[in-house]
Amino acid sequence: MSQSKHTQELQDADFDNQVLKNKDLVLVDFWAQWCGPCKMLAPVIDQLADTYQGKLKVFKMDVDANEETPAKYQVRGIPTVILVKNGEVVERLVGAQPKAAFEQAITKHLK
């Protein structure tokens, strides 16, 4: 899967350190290789990572390779994107949504 240099893969073992203990606003994209809508959303997530570089950390988590975190955060459909601030989920977007929906959610929580 093509990625922006500002987007990182995330594993269950890294979730607490990379996401919950992060001081920045964090976006986590839960996806799978076989998921069509996930592939459609991937370039949007990469663009967001580039646009908000330095203000937002962006991670992608493959739900097939990591079962613990998606279960813990009740990810039932993919793509699911969560925004985490100060260790708390502050926003959840399910399905392939327009870029503007993500930008609106991000800017709301960057303040």
Residue pairs with C-beta under 8 A, 6 or more apart in sequence:
1 31
1 33
1 39
1 42
1 60
2 42
2 43
2 46
3 9
3 42
3 46
3 60
4 45
4 46
4 47
4 49
4 50
4 58
6 46
6 49
6 50
6 53
6 58
7 45
7 46
7 49
7 58
7 59
7 60
8 18
8 57
8 58
8 59
8 60
9 59
9 60
9 61
9 62
10 18
10 19
10 28
10 59
10 60
10 61
10 66
10 69
11 61
11 65
11 66
12 66
12 67
12 68
12 69
15 61
15 69
18 26
18 57
18 59
19 26
19 28
19 57
19 59
19 84
20 84
20 87
21 87
22 57
22 84
24 55
24 56
24 57
25 55
25 56
25 57
25 83
25 84
25 85
25 106
25 109
25 110
26 56
26 57
26 58
26 59
26 83
26 84
26 85
27 45
27 48
27 49
27 56
27 57
27 58
27 59
27 81
27 82
27 83
27 84
27 102
27 106
28 59
28 60
28 61
28 81
28 82
28 84
29 38
29 41
29 42
29 45
29 58
29 59
29 60
29 61
29 79
29 80
29 81
30 61
30 63
30 70
30 73
30 75
30 78
30 79
30 80
30 81
30 82
31 38
31 41
31 42
31 60
31 61
31 62
31 63
31 78
31 79
32 38
32 62
32 63
32 64
32 78
33 62
33 64
34 64
35 78
35 79
37 78
37 79
37 95
37 96
38 78
38 79
38 96
40 96
41 79
41 81
41 96
41 97
42 60
44 99
44 102
45 58
45 60
45 81
45 102
47 99
48 56
48 58
48 99
48 102
48 103
48 106
49 56
49 58
51 103
52 58
52 106
52 110
55 110
56 106
56 110
61 69
61 70
63 70
63 75
63 78
70 80
73 82
73 89
77 94
77 95
79 94
79 95
79 96
80 92
80 93
80 94
81 92
81 93
81 94
81 102
82 89
82 91
82 92
82 93
83 89
83 90
83 91
83 92
83 105
83 106
83 109
84 90
85 109
90 109
91 105
91 108
91 109
93 101
93 102
93 105
